[in-house]
């Protein structure tokens, strides 16, 4: 979460407070622009080099959500965090993870004709007449492939510049219309 705290002249702070709803509306609008800008950058990362896109479900799940005083950008897709942060994936109910490598999709329990292949050199596999369909693993280490944090790092200078410009406009408005030349 990004927070901005204004510290400064009490008269300026008081003047901003007197702007009331207009100032709050402008701050809210800027928060929306910043969040949508970040969302666009994240979706661009999810299109190309970061992940090997198959279904577009992660990219399509990215949303901007209004919170009390701002916005949050995120996803509710269960595998989003493992891509962002990396980690170890372990089976929940079975002894092994079944990783599809052949023509079959989904759980191997949905397919008949599979048999176990044991290789001392390579491990465990499930195969059918067409060949190896699943690799069986006790766990899989997923490297982190962040898409949110780098997007924020790239967009932060622009977001901060826009926020500073917006705050300066509000300060100018609150102090009577502009800066005086010195």
HURALIN-V789809 format. One record per residue. N is the residue number from 0. BURIAL is 1 if it has 9 or more other ideal C-beta (glycine too) atoms within 8 Angstrom, else 0. Layout:
# HURALIN-V789809
N/BURIAL
N/BURIAL
This chain:
# HURALIN-V789809
0/0
1/0
2/0
3/0
4/0
5/0
6/0
7/0
8/0
9/0
10/0
11/1
12/1
13/0
14/1
15/1
16/0
17/0
18/1
19/0
20/0
21/0
22/1
23/0
24/0
25/1
26/1
27/0
28/0
29/1
30/1
31/1
32/1
33/1
34/1
35/1
36/1
37/1
38/1
39/0
40/1
41/1
42/1
43/1
44/1
45/1
46/0
47/0
48/0
49/1
50/0
51/0
52/1
53/0
54/0
55/0
56/0
57/1
58/1
59/0
60/1
61/1
62/1
63/1
64/0
65/0
66/0
67/0
68/0
69/1
70/1
71/1
72/1
73/1
74/0
75/0
76/0
77/0
78/0
79/1
80/0
81/1
82/1
83/1
84/0
85/1
86/1
87/0
88/1
89/0
90/1
91/0
92/0
93/0
94/0
95/1
96/1
97/1
98/1
99/1
100/0
101/1
102/0
103/1
104/0
105/0
106/0
107/1
108/0
109/0
110/1
111/0
112/0
113/1
114/0
115/0
116/1
117/0
118/0
119/0
120/0
121/0
122/0
123/1
124/1
125/1
126/1
127/1
128/0
129/0
130/0
131/1
132/1
133/1
134/1
135/1
136/1
137/0
138/1
139/0
140/0
141/1
142/0
143/1
144/1
145/1
146/1
147/1
148/0
149/1
150/1
151/1
152/0
153/0
154/1
155/0
156/0
157/0
158/1
159/0
160/0
161/1
162/1
163/0
164/0
165/1
166/1
167/0
168/1
169/1
170/1
171/1
172/0
173/1
174/1
175/0
176/0
177/0
178/0
179/0
180/0
181/0
